[in-house]
C-alpha cells in the first residue's frame, strides 16, 4: 500500500480532462522515479516486450518458423477468433479485476503458445495442441491488451499521450527485435526453411520472465500524473452493470463506430507480410534478417509519428489530420511498391519452386527495403489508432472499453485473413484485400477525426451519460459548443 500523498488544498486545478480536480504533490527521489507515470508505462512496455513482442517475432518469421505454414495459419485463426470475443468483454473484466490483475492473467498465455511450437518441432503430429494453445492465447491476449490500453492512455496528460504511446511501442517492439536477433543468431548459418529447437527454447525462457513484471507495478489508484492529478480509478460494479457500461459507451459515444474499419484493418496486413511475402520468398536466414529489420523499423515509425502527434505548438486537430495524411501516403507507397513484386509470383509458383531467396542473392536489397517500409507502416498505424482513441477520452474505464473494442474488431479481421491464408486463398487476393481495407479504414476515420477530435478533451464532451459508484446511470443535459 502506498502512503497518502500530500494534497495541495490552497488552489483548485483544471485538469487535462477539463474537470475541476485536486492537485497532489508527487513523491520525490527514488520513490518518485519509481512512481513516475513514464516509469510505470516503461514497465508495462516490458511486459509486452516479453510476451506479445516475442509472439510477433515468432509470427514475423512466417509460419512461426515452420516449413508448412498451414498449422501456424490455423493457430492464428484460433488466436484471433477467441481474441475477438475476449477483447469485446475484457474492458469489463479490466474494470472489475483491476488493470494489474488483468495484465497478469493476460501475460500467461504467451508461454503456452510458444511452447506448443517447440512441441510441434519435437512431435510433428502436435498440430491440434498448437491450435488449442492458440485459442487459449486469444483469451489471454484480449485481457492483456485491454489492460495495456487502459493504463497507457490514462497515465499521461493530454500533451504526453503521443510520447507515451511512442515509448511504449518502441520498447514493445524491442521484444520482437530481440526475438528476431535470437532467431537470426540461431539460424545465421542455416539455409533450411525452419528454425531450430534452441530458438523456441530461448523464446520460451524470455516469455516466462514477462509474467513477473505486473507484480512489481504500482496500483493505478496510487498513480499521480506529472501535472499533479490522479487518474480516475475504474469503478467495480456488478458484471451486469459493467456490461451495460459497454453498451453505454457505444450509445453515448457512437463516433467510435467510424474507427471500426480502421481497427479491422490493423491486423489484416500481417498475414500477407509474414506468410505471403516473407515466408513465400525467403529462406530461414533471410526471413530472420527480414524479421529483425521489420521490428527495428517499427521503433522508428512509432517514435516518428508519436513525436509529430505530440507537437504542443500545433493544435491537436491539425496534428490529427497530419497523422491521417501520413498514413495515407504510407499505405499507397508500400502497396504500389509491393504490387510489382506480388505480380511476379503465386502460391502455385512458390510450391513448384521450393528454392527460396537468400540474403546474398541479387534483388534481395529491394525486397528487404519494402519489408522495412511495411514495419514503418504498421507502427504508424497502431500508434495513430491509440492516439485517436486517447484524444476522445481521458476516463480510464471508458478507455478500457475503447481498447477492448479496438482489439476485438482488430482480432476479427485477423481471424478472417489467417483463415483465408490457411484455406490457400491466392496471395494476390489477400494482397488486394489488405490494400483496400487500409484505405477504407482511413476514409471512415476522417469524419470522426473532423467531428470528434478537439484541441482539448473536456469532461462534458466525453459522454452524456455515465454510471456513478452506486451503479446508477447519470444523464447530463449538456449544450455542446464547438
Helices and strands as residue ranges (DSSP letters): E 7-14, E 20-24, H 29-34, H 37-50, H 52-60, G 63-65, H 69-97, H 99-107, H 109-122, H 127-155, G 158-160, H 161-187, H 197-210, G 213-216, G 220-222, H 239-252, G 254-259, H 260-265, H 268-271, I 272-279, H 280-281, H 284-309, H 316-342, H 347-352, H 364-392, H 396-422, H 427-452, H 459-462, E 465-467, E 473-475
